[in-house]
Amino acid sequence: MKGLNRRADLRQTCTNKKETREDTLPNLPLRPKLKNYAGSNEARRRKIAEYNRTAHKVADHVNRLIANNPDEIQQYFFASLALDLGFNVDDVRSAISDGGYNGRTLRVTEDDRKELARYLANLK
């Protein structure tokens, strides 16, 4: 009997994970992953500041693309974004990656669209 209960518990755990899959999708608008440096090395400071400017530009660009695309499920490849913006693929990946190597897949709800509209209105 104990073995049957363990299987049922395991099955329930797996079912719960599937039900919370949507919770793991990213919140919109996308936020850039910024780097911090508080040291005195001026060259390193400039490099980090330039990276952060690039990360903001990437996030803003992707958020505009998401807002202008009516599809619920959207996919963006880092190489295409880098080509659009003229940046290095590695910089684009590190700016908005959630662990994926080639790109991001997003599910955009109506609430997400409202948040994106607010975000983009503040950019202007």
C-alpha distance (Angstrom), angle and dihedral (degrees) to the residues before:
residue distance angle dihedral
M1 . . .
K2 3.78 . .
G3 3.80 91.8 .
L4 3.78 92.0 53.0
N5 3.80 91.4 51.9
R6 3.80 91.3 50.2
R7 3.79 90.8 52.4
A8 3.78 91.3 48.5
D9 3.80 90.1 49.0
L10 3.80 91.0 48.9
R11 3.80 91.2 48.2
Q12 3.81 90.1 50.2
T13 3.82 90.6 49.4
C14 3.80 91.2 51.7
T15 3.79 90.8 48.1
N16 3.80 90.7 50.8
K17 3.80 90.7 51.9
K18 3.79 90.8 52.9
E19 3.78 91.2 49.4
T20 3.80 91.9 53.4
R21 3.80 94.8 47.0
E22 3.79 90.9 103.8
D23 3.80 89.5 56.7
T24 3.80 89.7 64.3
L25 3.79 94.3 57.4
P26 3.79 112.8 103.3
N27 3.76 122.9 -92.2
L28 3.75 115.7 -119.0
P29 2.92 139.1 -93.1
L30 3.78 94.5 49.3
R31 3.79 114.1 -122.6
P32 3.80 121.7 -148.1
K33 3.78 119.4 -114.4
L34 3.78 102.5 -122.3
K35 3.78 130.0 -162.1
N36 3.81 125.2 -135.2
Y37 3.77 129.9 -150.4
A38 3.79 124.4 173.7
G39 3.80 98.8 172.7
S40 3.79 129.1 112.6
N41 3.82 98.0 -113.7
E42 3.81 101.6 116.1
A43 3.82 95.2 -164.2
R44 3.79 91.3 53.4
R45 3.81 90.2 47.2
R46 3.81 91.3 54.2
K47 3.81 90.9 47.5
I48 3.82 92.3 51.5
A49 3.82 91.4 45.8
E50 3.82 90.5 51.6
Y51 3.80 91.0 48.4
N52 3.83 90.8 50.9
R53 3.83 91.3 50.3
T54 3.81 88.8 51.1
A55 3.81 91.6 48.0
H56 3.81 91.0 52.5
K57 3.81 91.4 49.2
V58 3.81 91.2 50.0
A59 3.81 93.3 48.7
D60 3.82 92.1 46.6
H61 3.81 91.5 49.3
V62 3.80 93.7 49.1
N63 3.80 91.9 46.4
R64 3.81 89.8 53.4
L65 3.81 90.6 49.5
I66 3.80 91.0 49.6
A67 3.80 92.5 48.2
N68 3.82 92.4 50.4
N69 3.80 95.0 47.0
P70 3.84 113.1 84.4
D71 3.82 94.7 -160.4
E72 3.80 119.0 110.9
I73 3.83 93.6 -144.1
Q74 3.79 113.9 47.2
Q75 3.78 132.7 178.1
Y76 3.79 127.7 -161.7
F77 3.80 125.0 -172.8
F78 3.79 119.7 -147.0
A79 3.81 92.5 -137.7
S80 3.82 92.1 54.8
L81 3.79 91.9 47.3
A82 3.81 90.8 48.8
L83 3.80 90.0 51.1
D84 3.83 91.4 48.9
L85 3.80 92.7 50.9
G86 3.80 101.0 32.3
F87 3.81 93.7 -120.7
N88 3.79 133.4 130.0
V89 3.84 113.9 -87.4
D90 3.81 90.8 -128.9
D91 3.81 91.4 55.1
V92 3.81 91.4 49.5
R93 3.81 90.8 47.7
S94 3.78 94.2 49.6
A95 3.82 91.9 45.4
I96 3.82 97.2 58.6
S97 3.80 108.9 5.9
D98 3.78 120.6 130.4
G99 3.78 93.2 -167.9
G100 3.79 98.9 -66.4
Y101 3.78 116.0 120.7
N102 3.80 103.0 -151.6
G103 3.79 104.5 33.1
R104 3.79 150.6 -51.1
T105 3.80 130.3 -76.8
L106 3.77 115.6 -158.2
R107 3.78 137.5 -172.9
V108 3.80 109.5 -147.9
T109 3.81 117.7 -158.0
E110 3.80 128.6 -173.1
D111 3.80 89.8 -101.2
D112 3.81 89.0 53.2
R113 3.80 89.7 52.1
K114 3.82 90.5 53.5
E115 3.81 90.9 50.5
L116 3.81 90.9 47.5
A117 3.82 90.8 51.1
R118 3.83 90.0 52.9
Y119 3.78 91.4 46.5
L120 3.80 94.0 49.6
A121 3.81 92.1 45.8
N122 3.81 88.7 57.6
L123 3.82 91.7 52.2
K124 3.79 93.2 64.0
